[in-house]
Amino acid sequence: MSKLGFGVCLGLLALASTAQAAGPADLGKRGGFLAQFDADFGGDDVATVYFEDDSSQDLTAGQGIALSVGGWFRPIASSSFEIQASLGYKFSTTQADNADIGMSRTLLQVEGLYRWPNGFFVGGGLMHHMSPKLDGDGFFPNINFDDASGFNAEIGWKWISVHYANITYTNDFVEDVDASHVGVRCTWRFGAPN
């Protein structure tokens, strides 16, 4: 194990022991609704749009804005472990005035999170992208990708987090398009303590 890995493990152990030493706290409601907003960056280039002023813009498979709704639930009343599930829509577009070239997909996510009393949390889970599509808006043929599943991990504080998703798109013509990305996520858990 590297020194960095050892340091991270030691830090997580210290946080866990601090949370344990704090004693039982009122964790509030055991479940409720949630809304999420993601701003994601990364992935392989899937299109390049050239503008009249000789500039260009790359569209990547992982970039986009995602809006999701779902629910959260703590299976054990005295535990800080939480399960979240959400359904959403992710899209990205270019700055072109005369075209709507972009990517879209429907998102399904299930994630387990552990929340410490100080507001910090870590989580990980599965995500599934349904019907990923690159829309050429008549400038080139639309490209439909197969549904894809991947892994998501996040670390955050209260309602904001940084997350990483590892996912790959394929279709009959393209073997692997890396749609992995890093993003900023804001999650509003209705009914949850702040």
C-alpha positions in Angstrom: 0.0 0.0 0.0 1.3 3.4 -0.9 1.9 6.1 1.6 -1.0 8.1 0.2 -3.3 5.1 0.4 -2.2 4.5 4.0 -2.8 8.2 4.8 -6.3 8.1 3.4 -7.2 4.9 5.3 -5.8 6.4 8.5 -7.8 9.6 7.9 -11.0 7.7 7.3 -10.4 5.7 10.4 -9.9 8.9 12.5 -13.1 10.3 11.1 -15.0 7.2 11.9 -13.7 7.0 15.4 -14.6 10.7 15.9 -18.1 10.0 14.7 -18.4 7.0 17.0 -17.1 8.9 20.0 -19.7 11.7 19.5 -22.4 9.3 20.6 -25.9 8.9 19.2 -27.3 11.9 17.7 -30.9 12.7 16.5 -30.7 11.6 12.9 -34.2 12.9 12.1 -36.4 11.4 9.5 -35.5 8.0 8.0 -36.4 8.9 4.4 -37.8 11.4 1.9 -37.5 12.8 -1.6 -34.4 14.2 -3.2 -33.5 16.4 -6.1 -30.0 16.4 -7.7 -28.1 18.7 -10.1 -24.8 17.6 -11.6 -22.3 19.5 -13.8 -20.0 17.0 -15.3 -16.8 17.2 -17.4 -14.7 14.6 -19.2 -14.8 11.6 -21.5 -13.8 10.9 -25.1 -14.4 13.5 -27.8 -17.5 12.4 -29.7 -17.9 15.5 -32.0 -16.1 18.7 -32.9 -18.1 21.7 -34.1 -16.4 24.3 -36.2 -17.7 27.9 -36.2 -17.5 30.6 -38.8 -14.9 32.6 -36.8 -12.5 29.6 -37.2 -13.0 28.5 -33.6 -14.2 25.1 -32.6 -15.8 23.3 -29.7 -15.4 19.6 -28.7 -18.3 17.7 -27.3 -17.3 14.9 -25.0 -19.2 11.7 -24.0 -19.1 12.5 -20.3 -19.9 16.2 -20.1 -23.3 17.6 -19.4 -25.8 18.9 -17.0 -28.0 16.3 -15.2 -31.2 16.9 -13.4 -32.6 14.0 -11.3 -35.3 13.2 -8.8 -35.6 10.3 -6.4 -35.6 9.3 -2.8 -33.4 8.5 0.1 -33.8 6.0 3.0 -31.9 5.0 6.1 -32.6 1.3 6.6 -31.6 1.4 10.3 -32.9 4.3 12.4 -29.7 4.7 14.5 -27.3 4.3 11.5 -25.8 7.0 9.4 -25.9 4.7 6.4 -28.2 5.8 3.7 -29.5 4.5 0.3 -30.3 6.9 -2.5 -32.1 6.1 -5.8 -32.8 8.6 -8.6 -33.9 8.9 -12.1 -32.8 11.8 -14.3 -31.9 13.3 -17.6 -28.4 14.4 -18.7 -27.8 16.6 -21.7 -25.0 18.7 -23.3 -25.1 21.0 -26.3 -22.8 23.2 -28.3 -22.6 27.0 -28.5 -23.8 26.9 -32.2 -26.6 29.4 -33.0 -27.9 27.4 -36.0 -27.8 23.9 -34.7 -28.7 21.8 -31.6 -25.9 19.3 -31.7 -25.6 17.5 -28.4 -25.7 14.4 -26.3 -28.6 13.2 -24.2 -29.3 10.1 -22.0 -31.6 9.0 -19.2 -29.9 8.2 -15.9 -30.7 5.6 -13.2 -28.6 5.6 -10.0 -28.6 3.6 -6.8 -26.0 4.6 -4.2 -25.1 3.9 -0.6 -23.7 6.7 1.5 -22.3 7.1 5.0 -22.8 10.5 6.7 -20.7 11.7 9.7 -22.2 14.0 12.3 -20.0 16.9 11.1 -21.7 16.9 7.6 -19.1 15.0 5.6 -20.1 12.0 3.6 -18.8 9.3 1.2 -20.7 7.2 -1.2 -20.6 4.8 -4.0 -22.9 2.8 -6.2 -24.1 1.8 -9.6 -25.4 4.0 -12.4 -27.1 3.1 -15.6 -27.3 5.3 -18.7 -30.3 4.5 -20.9 -30.5 5.5 -24.6 -27.3 7.6 -24.9 -27.6 9.5 -28.1 -25.4 12.0 -30.1 -27.8 14.2 -32.0 -26.3 15.6 -35.2 -29.3 17.9 -35.9 -29.0 17.2 -39.7 -25.3 18.1 -39.9 -24.4 14.4 -39.5 -26.3 11.2 -38.7 -27.5 10.7 -35.1 -25.4 8.1 -33.3 -27.2 5.9 -30.8 -25.2 4.0 -28.2 -26.2 0.9 -26.2 -27.4 1.2 -22.7 -24.4 1.3 -20.3 -23.7 0.6 -16.6 -20.9 1.9 -14.5 -19.7 2.9 -11.0 -20.1 6.2 -9.3 -18.1 7.4 -6.2 -18.5 10.7 -4.4 -17.3 12.6 -1.4 -18.9 15.7 0.0 -20.2 17.9 2.7 -23.9 18.5 3.6 -25.5 19.0 0.1 -22.5 19.5 -2.2 -20.0 16.9 -3.4 -17.5 16.0 -6.0 -18.2 12.7 -7.9 -16.4 10.4 -10.3 -18.3 8.1 -12.7 -16.6 5.3 -14.6 -18.7 4.3 -17.6 -18.2 3.2 -21.3 -20.5 3.5 -24.3 -20.6 1.1 -27.2 -22.7 0.4 -30.3 -22.4 -1.7 -33.4 -19.9 0.6 -35.1 -17.8 1.9 -32.1 -16.3 -0.5 -29.7 -15.5 1.7 -26.7 -16.3 5.4 -26.0 -15.1 6.5 -22.6 -17.9 8.5 -21.0 -16.2 8.6 -17.6 -16.4 12.0 -15.9 -15.8 14.1 -12.9 -18.4 16.5 -11.7 -19.9 18.7 -9.0 -23.2 17.4 -7.5 -25.7 19.3 -5.5 -28.3 17.1 -3.7 -31.3 18.4 -1.8 -32.8 15.8 0.6 -36.2 17.0 1.6 -36.9 16.3 5.2 -33.3 15.5 6.1 -31.5 17.5 8.9 -29.0 20.0 7.6 
